Amino acid sequence: MRIKFWGTRGSIPTPEPTAMRYGGDTSCVEVRSGDTLIILDAGTGIRKLGHSLMTDPFFRGKGAIFLSHFHWDHIQGIPFFQPAFVPGNEFHIHGCFKVDSRLEDAMRGQMGSLYFPVKMDDMASCFQFIELLEETVQVGDCSVTSRYLNHPQGCFGYRIDNGKSTIAYATDCEPWPDRRRDDKLFELASGADLLIMDSQFTPEDYDTHVGWGHSTWLDCVEIAKEAGVKQLCLFHHDPYRDDESIDAYLAKARERFPNTIAASRELSLDLLVKETEAEDLADGTEHESAASTPAASTPAITRKSNAPESWEIASREEGAVLFVSSPPNLSLMNSRKFHESVMDLLSEELHRVVLDLTNLEYIDSAGIGSLALLFDALKKRGLELALCNVSSSIMSVLDITRFTTIIKVYPDPAAAAQA
């Protein structure tokens, strides 16, 4: 696996002479594994990456872009990404699903006529927008695992594993104030060959920046040590930090974790095959390294492959409230039959439909999409959608996707009926 840093700066570009060594472009990291191209964030650094791809004989016209979040310093380079203007090229843009700020809307919005003269539709390549929950997806020969980190409006960290080497990307994250360790960050970083992590602040200036969504170099060192990371890369440098300032805290970090580097302008890294893998390849045998596989690649709740396609609606009406029992697999709600059945139950006296999630065993991106469709369909009829009997695991997904900002959640049917 090969990594190249095209943008290393946080918050805003810093094209200044005193910042040239560590770089002034905002976040963008290129990851190559064979023919697979993965781009982490699309800050201003993606402009230079795009220029490089235009003359790269190994670039096949396809790539996967994984956005940590939608703040400007992580998306503002998209309008200047040259390969996106080439007909026939194809890019899959991934990001966190949020019901109140959709991925495609965020990308198109920054190129609206108020802000930019060129529309996204004028970019001749094919874009596909893929909204993620906390899950693992396959991109070429790499598995990419996403986990939610602490940052205003939310942020995804990613773990990329090709079976031979592993990198963890955790930009724009801040320690949670009420816990000693961020378990999701630890999960992403555990045993990684390289951890790329937000080090925007120093411990000295963090006290005046609590809640801004960033870590210190000391936070990076502590998670690297505890998670058994092989190499730590300090990233997302503060725009007010010049090269000498970064040199100073890099030296302090190395005192505590010697194998620490700081992301610098167009820095390239090659992650070698793990020693155990190399030995097995020499022997002609295959070996799966436990360190290269995130514990969370297995979902906490196993998907039921035999979910009944013929599931029937169970419902009851209490006054102006209609209660509908959810199927065990919420993705079944995509079916026309389900929506038609719910609509047939509606009456003029109703003002709320409550979806009872007692039977819901898990929820994935398809299920979240189904919930959004039902919400929209009822809204057009002037009806409110609410939920009840939501398990803690389902509730955490609804919080991350911000469904709880638009859909009321009640502990049980009685509470929903009385509201």
N, C-alpha and C positions, 0 to 999 in steps of 0.2 A: 504494500500500500504506500502510495506517495502523496505527500501533503505539501501544498504551497500556499503561502500567505500573501494575498493580494490587498487586503485591507485589515489593519490591526488596531485602528483608533476607535474610540468610543465617542458617542454623542454628536460630534460635528467634525468635518474634515479640518486638518491643520497643515496646510501647505506652507510650512515655515522652515527656514534653513536649520533651526535648532532642533527640528523634529524629523529630519530626513532619514536618519539611520534606522529608527524604529518605525518610521512611516507615518504618513498623514491621512491616508485613505481610511474610510470607515469599513466596518466588518465584512470580510469576504474571504473564505477559505476553500481552496480547491482540493478535492480528494479523488485520487485515481486508483482503481483496482482493475487491472487488465483493461478491457474496453469500457468499463463502467466509469462514468463521470458524475460525481456528486459535488454540488456547490452548497456550502454552508453560508447562508445569508447573502444578501444582495446590496450591500452598501456601496459606496463609490468605488471600492476596489474591484467590483465586477466589471467596470469599464475596461480596466487593463487586462483582466482575464479574458474578456471577450475579444479584445484586439489580438491577444496571443492565440486564441482558438481559431481565428480566421486563417492563420497560416500553419496550424498544427496538423500534420499528416495523419495523426492518430485520432483526431476528433471526428466522430461519425455523424455529427449533426444532431445528436440527442444528448440530453442531460437531465438530471434530477436536482432541483433546487429545494433545499429545506430551509425555511425561514424560522428563526427562533421566535420572532414576534414582529409586529407591524410598525414599530417606531421607525422614524425616518432614517436614522443612521443604519438601518438594516434592510431597507428596501429602495433607497433613493437612487441606486445605480441602475435599476431595471431599464429606465428609458434610454440609457446609453450603452446597453449591452448589444454589440453589433451582431452577433449570431442570431439574435431574435428578429432581425430584419431580413433574414435570408429565407426565401420560400423553401419548404421541404424540411427545414429544421424543426425539431420538436422538443419542448421542455415541459416537464411535469413539475409544477410548483406545489410544494407541500407546506402546510401550516396548521396551527391549532384551530379546531372547530370552535367558533363562538357564535352563538345565535344572534348577538347584537352587533357583530362586526365580522362579516363574512370575508373569507380570504380573497375571492375574486373582486369583491367590492373595494377592498383595501388597495389591491394592485391597480385597478382601473381608476380609483378615486384620485390617487396622486398624479395621474396623467389627465385629469379633468381640465377643461378649457380654462378654468380660473387659474390653474397652476402651471400648465405645460401646453405647448403648441401642437404636440403630436399625440394622437390618441393611441391607446393600446391596440385598437383594431387596425391601426396602420402598420403595426409590426407584423411582417408577413409570415413569420414562423407560426407553428401550431402550439398553443398553450393548453395544458390541462391543469385544472386546479383540484388538488386533492386535500381535503380537510381531515385532520387526524385527531384521534383521541390519544390517550396513553396506550400505545400499541407498538407492535413490531411489524414492519413492512419489508418486503424484499425488493431490492433495486439491483438488477444485474446479479453479480456474485456476492453482494453485500446485504446483510440484514441491518436495518436501521430502527433502533428503538427510541421512542420519545417518552420523556417524562416532564411533568410540570414543575417549574422552579419558581422561586419567590421573586417577583418583579412587578411593579405597578402595571396593571392591565394584563399581567401574566406573561410567561415566557416558556418555551420548550427547550430543554436540553436534549442532545442526541448522543447515542452510542452507535458507532459504525463498526461492524465486524465482518470480515471476509473469510473467517475460519482460520486465518493465518496470523492476523494482527488486528488490534482493536484500538480505536481512538474514542475519546469522550469529549464532547463539545458542550461547554456549560458557560455561555456568555450571559451577561446581564442577570446575575443571580445574587441575592443577598441572604445571609443567614436568617432563618426564622427567629423571631425574638423570644419565642416560648419553648424552644427545644435546643438541646445540645448539638444535635446532628441532623442535617437534612437527609433523611433516609433515601429519598429519590435521587438526590445528587450522588450519594454514596453508591447507590445501585448502578448508576451510569458509569461511575469512575472505577468501580471495583475491578482490580487486576488489569486495568487498561495499560496498553503500551505507551499511550500518550494521553494526557489530560490537558486540554486547552480550556483555560478558565479565566473568568472575569477577575481582574486585579486592579480595577480602576482607582481604588482609594488606598491610602496608607492607613495603618491603625491610628495614627495621630489625627488625621483629618476626618475619619469616619464618624466621630461623635457629632459633627455638624452636618452630616449627610445621611443620618438614619432615615430609612424609608425611601431613599432614592433608587433602591434596587440594585446595588452593586456591592461587590466583595472587596476585601483587602488582600494584599499579597500574602499576609499571614493566614487568612482563611484558606487560601489556595494551598499553602504548604501543609496545613493541618489535615485537610481532606485528602491530599495526595499521600501523606504518610499513613493515615488510617485506612485508606482504601487499597493500599498496596500498589500504587501507580508506579510504573517504571520511569517515566519522564514527565515532568510538569512544564507546561508552557504558559507563562503569564500573558494575558491578552486583554483587549479592549482598553487600551491605555487612555488615561484622562487627557482631554485636549489641552489642558494647562501644564501637562508634564512634558518637559523637554528630554532630549536624549540623556543628558547627565543625570537628571532626576531618576529616570528609569534604571540607569546603571547603578545608582545608589541603592534602590530597594531590591534590585536583582541580586546584588552582593549579599544583602541581609537574608534574602530567601535561600540563597545557596549555603549559607551557614547552617541552616536548619534542614534543608533538603538539597544535597549537592547536585543532583541531576535535574536542575532547574534552568530553563532558558526563558527568554522573553521574545514574543513574536516580533519580528522585524520585517522591514519592507522586502517583499519577494523572497523571504526565507523559504527554502525547500528542505523537506525531511523525507527520508526513506525509512519505513518501518520494515525491518527484516523479519523473515519467517521465524517464529519461535523456535528455540533450540530443540525442543521435543519434536516439533513438526519436522524440522530439518533432518533429525536423526531417523524419523519414521520414513521420510521420503527417500532417504538413502537406502533404507532397508526394503523399500518397495511396499510398505504397509501404510495404512491410514490411521490417524489418531485424532480424536476430538479433544481439544484442550479445554478444560473446565474454566480456565481463566478468561477464555475468549468468548464465553457465552453468558449473557446477562441473566441473572436469576429470574428477571421479570419476563423473559421471552415466553414463559408458560403463564397464561392468564390465571388470575386468582380463582376465577370461576370457569370451569370447563364448558365449552360450547356444546350444546346438545344437537347432534346432527340429525336426530329423529324428531325434531319439533314438528308437530302435526300441521300440514298444509291445510287441512280441512277444519282448523280451529273455528269454533262457533262463538259468537258474542254472548256473554252473560251480562245482563243489565237489569237495573231496577231504577225506578223514578221516585224521588222523595220531594214533593212540592215542585219547586222550580229547578231542581238539581237532578241531572241524569248521571247515574253511576255506571261505568263500563269497566268490566274486568279485563286487564291486560293479558295478552297471550304470554307464554313463557319466553317466546322469542319475539322481541319488539319489531324486528325487521319484517315480520309477516304483515305489519301494518302498511307496508308498501303496496300490498295487493289492492286492486280495485274493489274486490269483494268486501274487504274490511271497511274501507271508506264509505262505500255505498250502504253498508249495513248500519254504520253509525249515523249517517245522514238520514236514513229511513226512520231512525228512532227519535229524531228531533221534532219538537212541537213548538208552537208559538208561546207557550207558557214558560219554556225553559230560559234560564239566563246563564247557566253554568253546566259544563260537562266535566265530571271528575273521573279521571282514569285511575283505577285501583291497581297498583303495581305489586300486589301480594304475590302473584304468580311469576313475576319477572325474575328470571334466573341470572341474566347478564345483560349488558348493553354494549353494543359496539357502534361504529360510525354509521352503519346502515340503520340501526335502531334510532340513533339520534336524528338522522335524516327523516325517519318516519314520524318521529315526534314533532319535528318542525312542520312537516306537511299537514299533520292533523291540526296543529295550532293555527296554521294559515287558513285551512279550510273552515274551521269554526269561527275564526275572526271575521271572515267574509260574511258569515251569517249573523254577526253581531253577538257571538257567544264567547264566553270565557272558558279557557281550558285550565283545569287544576289537577293536581296529583295527590294521592294519599297512599299510605302504607309503603313508603319508599325506604329500602334498606340503606344502610350506611355506605356500602360500596357503590350503589347506584347514585346516591346523593352526592358523593364526591365527584362523579362524572358530570352530574348536572351543575354543580358549582363551577367546575373548571370551564365548561362550555357556556356558562352564564345563563343557562335556562332559568335559574332561580331568580333572575332579575325581571323576567316577564311572565313566569308561570308560578302561581301560588302553590305551596306544598303544605298539606295538612297531615297531622300524625295518623288520623284514622277517618273513616266515613262520617262518624258523628260530628267531628270538628268541621269537616267540609260542608255538612248539611246545615250547621248552625251559622256558619260565617255569612 
